[in-house]
Amino acid sequence: METETILLISDESEPEDSTTNRRRAEEQDPLEGKRNLRKKKPKIDNDRKDQMPTTSDKKDDENQEPAKIDPIEYETDTRYEILTTLEGACFQSRFPYDKMTTYEIVAFPEFTKKTTIEQRRIYLGIRNRILKMWLENVKQQLTYDFVVKNIEKPFDIDPVLIKRIFTFLERYGYINYGIFTKLEEIKEKRREKIIVIGAGISGLIAAQKLQSFGFEVIVLEARDRVGGRVATFRKSNYIADLGAMVVTGIYGNPITILAKQLDLELKKIKAQCPLFGSNGKLISKSKDEIMELEFNKILECTSYLSHVLDFNYADNTPISLGQAIEWIIKLQEKKIKMKKINYLKNIKEIQQEVISNEQAIADINSDILVLKDNLMQILDHQKVADDEENRLRLEFKKREIIRDLTKKRKEKNDKKKRNQELDAKLKELDEPPSDVYLSSEDRAILDWHLANLEFANATPLQNLSLKHWDQDDDFEFIGHHTTGEYTL
Ligand SMILES: Cc1cc2nc3c(=O)[nH]c(=O)nc-3n(C[C@H](O)[C@H](O)[C@H](O)COP(=O)(O)OP(=O)(O)OC[C@H]3O[C@@H](n4cnc5c(N)ncnc54)[C@H](O)[C@@H]3O)c2cc1C
């Protein structure tokens, strides 16, 4: 019973945590990326693919298994469709299909762990069906009357609850947003006046929503045009978007709904992005891959510095992403230089040992010659020795010399063996490591990635805070990156 309760009511408003997202980003294919936009790659990873509901019609049923999309069909389909099955509608609306979010738990406190599973299933069933009804026809206002008339049994049981859920979804902008035909007049005019500062897309949508709730709204804009960062440059036949131009992931993205409402056909952007060197030649695939991995490694290091080591300030000043990246590059350069220095030190130490061993062998050889000479003399004396005591003394001396000779020969062999080992070591160290971390070509490619990151963030990396620059990563959209098609 407890297990089922946890499944239905979760404290997580987002089904995934940031660590999972980051890990996923690491696992993704390095080249099939939205590198034309962001540091991370857009390819839908398998886990998320499995969570993605199908776009095809199927019987609505709260209990059925999540449908799986065919990755091939999905990848090759250049048009997008709004997901309108129950699961699809939840996914499109960024709701977990079988859980209440924290916001919902706050708004509907009666659906706590004490309520029955059936009651919560009714709640989720109503919520999911309202989302579905909205997404099935986003060009027209979804009214409460329509919902009540069309919601099927047993979800029609409590009109008051339906009204509350409908109002909640409308209040938080999950339904009836964008550009659509209004079917009902604003019922209640509010006395409060609201000033919205800034006529960018956020301000405009907020103003529109507030107006639809009956408020009198004034939008103040500093510039002589609306749109904010969304701006299109036009000169004779040339048109360029100076701000937003790419829908960065179509699923769960309200912009896809706006596109649908405006009949704007979204075109899938090719994931490939070949790089060309300054000589105009294509950068090799292997070089491209290596440098993309290196770029991602550097970003991972910045993330480690910030999120694991909490190294976000230097001299009480916040560190920028640009600073951190340059430090990491310098540290890498230092590490490579240290590797070369250690290599040279190692070679020098080995060579010094070889020389001193050779010297020792030469010394041992002269000792052996002396000992051999002494031995010959003893043997000669032994031949002519006349008394027992003298013979014994010479025999003792002879054995002493033989013992020393054996010792010297062993020492010599040990030194020779050691020198053979050192020779082998020197051969192993034959290839000196490079003392350059990035060649000029490597650096140019890395600079492209850095510039691309600046483009994606619309500001130089020095202006981005190391600690917060990627705070929206967890809210990234998934699915193709698309763009609208213009006709002149
Ligand atoms: C070059 C570039 C490319 C981009 N590409 C994409 C993309 O491909 N896809 C994508 O999804 N996003 C992209 N973005 C980001 C996207 O444009 C923004 O996230 C979005 O437009 C932000 O909208 P906003 O309303 O929150 O802010 P803004 O668009 O910045 O709007 C804020 C408005 O407030 C006004 N304002 C500010 N202060 C005051 C004041 N004190 N009084 C009165 N008015 C004030 C400003 O003049 C401005 O009009 C890009 C941005 C840039 C710059």
The ligand as an SDF file (V2000), in Angstrom:
LIG
                    3D

 53 58  0  0  0  0  0  0  0  0999 V2000
   21.7630   35.9320  -30.0110 C   0  0  0  0  0  0  0  0  0  0  0  0
   20.7160   35.1400  -29.2750 C   0  0  0  0  0  0  0  0  0  0  0  0
   20.3010   33.9260  -29.7800 C   0  0  0  0  0  0  0  0  0  0  0  0
   19.3370   33.1860  -29.0950 C   0  0  0  0  0  0  0  0  0  0  0  0
   18.9090   32.0230  -29.6450 N   0  0  0  0  0  0  0  0  0  0  0  0
   17.9130   31.3380  -29.0540 C   0  0  0  0  0  0  0  0  0  0  0  0
   17.3830   30.2060  -29.6770 C   0  0  0  0  0  0  0  0  0  0  0  0
   17.7910   29.8460  -30.7580 O   0  0  0  0  0  0  0  0  0  0  0  0
   16.3930   29.5420  -29.0590 N   0  0  0  0  0  0  0  0  0  0  0  0
   15.8900   29.9640  -27.8560 C   0  0  0  0  0  0  0  0  0  0  0  0
   14.9800   29.3030  -27.3330 O   0  0  0  0  0  0  0  0  0  0  0  0
   16.3840   31.0380  -27.2400 N   0  0  0  0  0  0  0  0  0  0  0  0
   17.3720   31.7450  -27.8060 C   0  0  0  0  0  0  0  0  0  0  0  0
   17.8450   32.8810  -27.2300 N   0  0  0  0  0  0  0  0  0  0  0  0
   17.3310   33.2470  -25.9120 C   0  0  0  0  0  0  0  0  0  0  0  0
   15.9650   33.9210  -26.0250 C   0  0  0  0  0  0  0  0  0  0  0  0
   16.0120   34.9500  -26.9800 O   0  0  0  0  0  0  0  0  0  0  0  0
   15.6390   34.4820  -24.6560 C   0  0  0  0  0  0  0  0  0  0  0  0
   15.6670   33.4470  -23.6840 O   0  0  0  0  0  0  0  0  0  0  0  0
   14.2520   35.0930  -24.6090 C   0  0  0  0  0  0  0  0  0  0  0  0
   14.0190   35.9190  -25.7090 O   0  0  0  0  0  0  0  0  0  0  0  0
   14.1720   35.8570  -23.3090 C   0  0  0  0  0  0  0  0  0  0  0  0
   12.9220   36.4850  -23.2290 O   0  0  0  0  0  0  0  0  0  0  0  0
   12.5640   37.4100  -22.0050 P   0  0  0  0  0  0  0  0  0  0  0  0
   11.2470   38.0050  -22.2590 O   0  0  0  0  0  0  0  0  0  0  0  0
   12.6910   36.6060  -20.7490 O   0  0  0  0  0  0  0  0  0  0  0  0
   13.7090   38.4830  -21.9330 O   0  0  0  0  0  0  0  0  0  0  0  0
   14.0760   39.6060  -23.0260 P   0  0  0  0  0  0  0  0  0  0  0  0
   13.7930   39.1410  -24.3990 O   0  0  0  0  0  0  0  0  0  0  0  0
   15.4600   40.0240  -22.7130 O   0  0  0  0  0  0  0  0  0  0  0  0
   13.0580   40.7700  -22.7030 O   0  0  0  0  0  0  0  0  0  0  0  0
   13.2540   41.6990  -21.6880 C   0  0  0  0  0  0  0  0  0  0  0  0
   12.6680   43.0090  -22.1650 C   0  0  0  0  0  0  0  0  0  0  0  0
   12.6420   43.8790  -21.0580 O   0  0  0  0  0  0  0  0  0  0  0  0
   13.0530   45.1610  -21.4610 C   0  0  0  0  0  0  0  0  0  0  0  0
   13.5520   45.8290  -20.2660 N   0  0  0  0  0  0  0  0  0  0  0  0
   14.5750   45.4460  -19.4770 C   0  0  0  0  0  0  0  0  0  0  0  0
   14.6770   46.2890  -18.4350 N   0  0  0  0  0  0  0  0  0  0  0  0
   13.6740   47.2050  -18.5560 C   0  0  0  0  0  0  0  0  0  0  0  0
   13.2630   48.3010  -17.7820 C   0  0  0  0  0  0  0  0  0  0  0  0
   13.8850   48.6180  -16.6420 N   0  0  0  0  0  0  0  0  0  0  0  0
   12.2090   49.0170  -18.1940 N   0  0  0  0  0  0  0  0  0  0  0  0
   11.5650   48.6790  -19.3360 C   0  0  0  0  0  0  0  0  0  0  0  0
   11.9080   47.6500  -20.1230 N   0  0  0  0  0  0  0  0  0  0  0  0
   12.9630   46.9060  -19.7260 C   0  0  0  0  0  0  0  0  0  0  0  0
   14.1200   44.8820  -22.4940 C   0  0  0  0  0  0  0  0  0  0  0  0
   14.3130   45.9850  -23.3490 O   0  0  0  0  0  0  0  0  0  0  0  0
   13.4980   43.6860  -23.2280 C   0  0  0  0  0  0  0  0  0  0  0  0
   12.6940   44.0840  -24.3110 O   0  0  0  0  0  0  0  0  0  0  0  0
   18.7990   33.6460  -27.8720 C   0  0  0  0  0  0  0  0  0  0  0  0
   19.2170   34.8820  -27.3800 C   0  0  0  0  0  0  0  0  0  0  0  0
   20.1450   35.6290  -28.0680 C   0  0  0  0  0  0  0  0  0  0  0  0
   20.5410   36.9830  -27.5270 C   0  0  0  0  0  0  0  0  0  0  0  0
  1  2  1  0
  2  3  1  0
  2 52  2  0
  3  4  2  0
  4  5  1  0
  4 50  1  0
  5  6  2  0
  6  7  1  0
  6 13  1  0
  7  8  2  0
  7  9  1  0
  9 10  1  0
 10 11  2  0
 10 12  1  0
 12 13  2  0
 13 14  1  0
 14 15  1  0
 14 50  1  0
 15 16  1  0
 16 17  1  0
 16 18  1  0
 18 19  1  0
 18 20  1  0
 20 21  1  0
 20 22  1  0
 22 23  1  0
 23 24  1  0
 24 25  2  0
 24 26  1  0
 24 27  1  0
 27 28  1  0
 28 29  2  0
 28 30  1  0
 28 31  1  0
 31 32  1  0
 32 33  1  0
 33 34  1  0
 33 48  1  0
 34 35  1  0
 35 36  1  0
 35 46  1  0
 36 37  1  0
 36 45  1  0
 37 38  2  0
 38 39  1  0
 39 40  1  0
 39 45  2  0
 40 41  1  0
 40 42  2  0
 42 43  1  0
 43 44  2  0
 44 45  1  0
 46 47  1  0
 46 48  1  0
 48 49  1  0
 50 51  2  0
 51 52  1  0
 52 53  1  0
M  END
$$$$
